[in-house]
Amino acid sequence: MIGAMKNIILSLLLLFPFVACAAPEKEWTKFDVEFDEEKPWVELQSQLPAYPAEGDYLPFYVSAATPNQFYVDQKSISIGEDGVVRYTLIVKSPSGALNISFEGMRCATAERKLYAFGRSDGSWSKARNSKWEAIAYKDRNRYHHVLHDDFFCKGSTPVLSPEVAVNALKSAPHPK
């Protein structure tokens, strides 16, 4: 009887390390899965900025292939918790016509979105087809590409703050 008891106790002692390790292993495995799973990206609701004032325009150079002048309203630049850089873009034609738009840029996916157009009376008009689109690398009017690569994104990450973007725009060369 004592020999049988010893065998049972010895068997339990030999199994104990496996039983003790099994529970924490399950917890850690579950932790890794929960930790590693990517949560779906959710775009935050954005508010329209104040209509841009000409004194707040920051010029940026696009290319010699376009006669247009390009500006960003420095007061409109924001970086959301969703990783979207939002800004007001101003495109001025050689005849002086202005196209003003409030846009967003996702550095992580190199996409852009149009939220609203500026009207000549200083109000905003919601964009009809507001969806994320890939930033096209075109020779003519490649301003989204320039904003992404030179001012708003460091690779797939947005710049640290609106001030960093403003400083980059202010210090950029402006060839004629």
C-alpha positions in Angstrom: 0.0 0.0 0.0 2.8 2.4 0.9 4.6 1.6 -2.4 1.4 2.3 -4.4 1.0 5.7 -2.5 4.6 6.6 -3.4 4.0 5.8 -7.0 0.8 8.0 -7.0 2.6 10.9 -5.3 5.6 10.5 -7.6 3.4 10.5 -10.6 1.6 13.7 -9.4 4.9 15.4 -8.7 6.1 14.5 -12.2 2.9 15.9 -13.8 2.8 19.0 -11.7 5.3 21.1 -13.8 3.3 20.3 -16.9 0.0 21.3 -15.3 1.5 24.4 -13.7 2.9 25.6 -17.0 -0.1 24.8 -19.1 -2.4 27.5 -17.7 0.1 30.4 -18.0 1.0 29.3 -21.5 -2.7 29.6 -22.6 -2.9 33.1 -21.1 0.3 34.2 -22.8 -0.8 32.7 -26.1 -4.1 34.6 -25.9 -2.2 37.7 -24.9 0.0 37.5 -28.0 -2.9 37.0 -30.3 -4.9 39.9 -28.8 -1.8 42.1 -28.8 -0.7 41.3 -32.3 -4.1 41.6 -34.0 -4.4 44.9 -35.8 -7.4 46.9 -34.9 -9.3 48.3 -37.8 -8.5 51.9 -38.6 -11.3 54.3 -37.9 -11.4 57.8 -39.3 -12.3 60.5 -36.8 -14.9 63.1 -37.6 -13.3 66.4 -38.6 -14.5 69.9 -38.5 -14.1 72.4 -41.2 -11.4 75.0 -40.4 -11.9 78.7 -40.7 -11.8 80.0 -44.2 -8.2 80.8 -45.1 -6.9 84.3 -45.0 -4.3 85.3 -47.7 -1.8 86.3 -45.0 -1.8 82.7 -43.7 -0.9 81.1 -47.1 2.4 79.2 -47.1 3.7 78.6 -50.7 5.3 75.4 -51.8 6.9 74.5 -55.1 5.5 71.7 -57.2 7.3 71.6 -60.5 8.2 73.7 -63.6 5.5 71.7 -65.5 2.7 73.7 -64.0 2.1 77.5 -64.1 -0.1 77.3 -61.0 1.0 78.4 -57.6 0.3 76.2 -54.6 -0.3 77.1 -50.9 -1.3 75.6 -47.7 -3.2 77.6 -45.1 -0.9 77.4 -42.1 -3.7 77.7 -39.5 -5.6 74.8 -41.0 -2.9 72.1 -40.6 -3.9 69.5 -37.9 -2.9 65.9 -37.2 -5.7 63.8 -35.9 -5.6 60.9 -33.4 -6.5 58.8 -36.5 -3.1 59.7 -38.1 -4.7 61.9 -40.7 -3.0 65.2 -41.6 -5.8 67.7 -42.4 -5.1 71.0 -44.2 -6.5 73.6 -46.6 -5.0 73.7 -50.0 -5.0 76.8 -52.2 -4.2 76.5 -55.9 -3.9 79.8 -57.8 -4.0 79.9 -61.6 -1.9 82.4 -63.7 -5.1 84.4 -64.2 -5.6 84.7 -60.4 -8.5 82.1 -60.1 -8.4 80.3 -56.8 -9.3 76.7 -56.0 -9.6 76.1 -52.3 -10.1 72.7 -50.8 -10.1 71.2 -47.3 -8.4 67.8 -47.5 -6.9 65.0 -45.5 -3.8 62.8 -46.0 -3.1 59.4 -44.6 0.6 58.9 -44.5 0.3 55.2 -43.5 -1.4 54.3 -46.8 -0.3 57.3 -49.0 -3.9 58.3 -49.6 -5.8 61.6 -49.7 -9.4 62.6 -49.2 -11.3 65.7 -50.2 -13.7 67.0 -47.6 -14.9 70.4 -48.9 -14.4 73.1 -51.4 -14.1 76.8 -50.6 -16.6 79.2 -52.1 -15.9 82.7 -53.2 -18.2 84.0 -50.4 -15.9 82.5 -47.7 -18.1 79.4 -46.9 -17.5 75.7 -47.5 -19.3 73.3 -49.7 -19.1 69.6 -48.8 -17.4 67.4 -51.4 -19.9 65.1 -53.2 -17.5 62.2 -53.7 -15.5 62.2 -50.5 -13.5 58.9 -50.4 -9.9 57.9 -49.9 -7.8 57.8 -53.0 -4.2 56.8 -53.7 -1.9 59.7 -54.1 -1.0 59.7 -57.8 2.6 60.4 -58.8 2.0 62.6 -61.9 4.3 65.1 -63.6 1.7 67.8 -63.9 0.0 69.1 -60.7 1.7 66.6 -58.5 1.0 68.7 -55.4 -0.4 65.8 -53.3 2.8 63.8 -53.9 4.9 66.9 -52.9 2.9 67.5 -49.7 3.1 63.8 -48.7 6.8 63.4 -49.4 8.2 66.8 -48.4 6.0 68.3 -45.7 3.4 66.1 -44.1 4.8 62.5 -43.9 8.0 60.9 -42.9 7.7 57.7 -44.7 4.4 56.2 -43.6 4.2 58.3 -40.4 2.7 61.8 -40.1 5.0 64.6 -38.9 5.0 65.1 -35.2 3.0 68.3 -35.1 1.4 71.0 -37.2 4.4 73.3 -36.3 6.8 70.8 -37.9 4.9 70.9 -41.1 4.6 74.8 -41.0 8.4 75.1 -40.4 9.1 72.7 -43.3 6.8 74.7 -45.6 8.4 78.0 -44.5 12.0 76.8 -45.0 11.4 75.1 -48.3 13.1 76.5 -51.4 10.8 78.3 -53.9 12.4 78.3 -57.4 10.8 80.4 -60.1 
